[in-house]
Amino acid sequence: MANALKLYGSSNSGNCLKTKWVADYAGAAYEWVEIDTFSGATRTADFLAINPAGQVPAAVLPDGRLLAQSNAIMLHLAEGTGLVPGDAYERAKMFEWLFWEQYSHEPAIAVRIARKFFLGQSEDELDPALLPKGHAALARMELQLKQTPYLVGDSLTLADVALVAYTRVAPRGGFDLAGYPFVKAWISRVEKGLGLKSPDGSAS
Ligand SMILES: N[C@@H](CCC(=O)N[C@@H](CS)C(=O)NCC(=O)O)C(=O)O
């Protein structure tokens, strides 16, 4: 595909899938370039020439400019989709969740998923702080979702896209979602809104 948007990502990574889901939602034309993060493919000279940070997701825009960081890529792709609230307060609330996701949710839940599910590590090999940190994040979401159907009020926003990515597969990291009924109902709602199938073992 000449001069198409290129999305470099791993189908095993929620951070990468976020960008794919928003591109699909927006109806964007793009080429998905699969990168195996567990084999060192993000650290090759060729990949570092694309993204010097050595991480996926990475987007190369049709004019050649690079954009990294899942939430920044989502924001770019979501222009005009309605996934970013027009109201200034609601937009800031969406950002509140996006920043929180990267600091308080992903570092616990995604890390346990990667270590347990993909690398097969045992509980003994994992940082014991990750389990309570992940549960605290799920409890924080449950509290909000008892009050509103989406994380920011009544509409699907990028906050939901970012947070559903690892929450829907949290059981792979040893997080039982049974204690979070509002989170479970929200996962179904967001999957429906994005047109996603339930995870089948290939995505995290
Ligand atoms: N904060 C970044 C995190 C990106 C990240 O951790 N990417 C992982 C995959 S989920 C990666 O590229 N790992 C391979 C590596 O660090 O070499 C984002 O949201 O995009």
The ligand as an SDF file (V2000), in Angstrom:
LIG
                    3D

 20 19  0  0  0  0  0  0  0  0999 V2000
    3.5450    3.6160   27.1710 N   0  0  0  0  0  0  0  0  0  0  0  0
    3.7540    2.9090   25.9380 C   0  0  0  0  0  0  0  0  0  0  0  0
    4.1450    1.4700   26.2710 C   0  0  0  0  0  0  0  0  0  0  0  0
    4.6300    0.7370   25.0610 C   0  0  0  0  0  0  0  0  0  0  0  0
    5.1310   -0.6340   25.4230 C   0  0  0  0  0  0  0  0  0  0  0  0
    5.3670   -0.9630   26.6130 O   0  0  0  0  0  0  0  0  0  0  0  0
    5.3130   -1.4480   24.3960 N   0  0  0  0  0  0  0  0  0  0  0  0
    5.7390   -2.8080   24.5990 C   0  0  0  0  0  0  0  0  0  0  0  0
    4.6730   -3.7650   24.0700 C   0  0  0  0  0  0  0  0  0  0  0  0
    3.1690   -3.5510   24.9740 S   0  0  0  0  0  0  0  0  0  0  0  0
    7.0220   -3.0300   23.8140 C   0  0  0  0  0  0  0  0  0  0  0  0
    7.2090   -2.4680   22.7620 O   0  0  0  0  0  0  0  0  0  0  0  0
    7.8900   -3.8690   24.3530 N   0  0  0  0  0  0  0  0  0  0  0  0
    9.0950   -4.2690   23.6920 C   0  0  0  0  0  0  0  0  0  0  0  0
   10.2900   -3.5240   24.1460 C   0  0  0  0  0  0  0  0  0  0  0  0
   10.2040   -2.6970   25.0830 O   0  0  0  0  0  0  0  0  0  0  0  0
   11.3530   -3.7890   23.5600 O   0  0  0  0  0  0  0  0  0  0  0  0
    2.4990    2.9530   25.0650 C   0  0  0  0  0  0  0  0  0  0  0  0
    1.4090    3.1100   25.6190 O   0  0  0  0  0  0  0  0  0  0  0  0
    2.6000    2.8690   23.8340 O   0  0  0  0  0  0  0  0  0  0  0  0
  1  2  1  0
  2  3  1  0
  2 18  1  0
  3  4  1  0
  4  5  1  0
  5  6  2  0
  5  7  1  0
  7  8  1  0
  8  9  1  0
  8 11  1  0
  9 10  1  0
 11 12  2  0
 11 13  1  0
 13 14  1  0
 14 15  1  0
 15 16  2  0
 15 17  1  0
 18 19  2  0
 18 20  1  0
M  END
$$$$
